[in-house]
Amino acid sequence: MEEGIINRVKTLMESRKASRQTRIVEIETATHKRRGLLRGVQSDGTIVFSWIPELDPKAKKIEFTDMEIITILCEYRPEQILSIN
């Protein structure tokens, strides 16, 4: 399962460079669901994610041109993640 989560993150990241990632994803753990932007996988397998607390539930992409976005940097171990979409 852990390897599957890491592969899923890498697949989502392949379509865009991490610094230009604009596609919103949802990460579900045992305690919460959070929507935001993937930032990548560190060498130790930690998944880095920018949670956007006030994100519109209908939003699919983020464009940084006209708005200031507050994000909270989160780090997850693959075993903490139940799903990522």
HELIX and SHEET records of a PDB file:
HELIX    1   1 GLU A    2  GLU A   14  1                                  13    
HELIX    2   2 ALA A   18  ARG A   20  5                                   3    
HELIX    3   3 PRO A   78  GLN A   80  5                                   3    
SHEET    1   A 5 ILE A  72  TYR A  76  0                                        
SHEET    2   A 5 ILE A  47  TRP A  51 -1                                        
SHEET    3   A 5 LYS A  33  VAL A  41 -1                                        
SHEET    4   A 5 VAL A  25  THR A  29 -1                                        
SHEET    5   A 5 ILE A  81  ILE A  84 -1                                        
END                                                                             
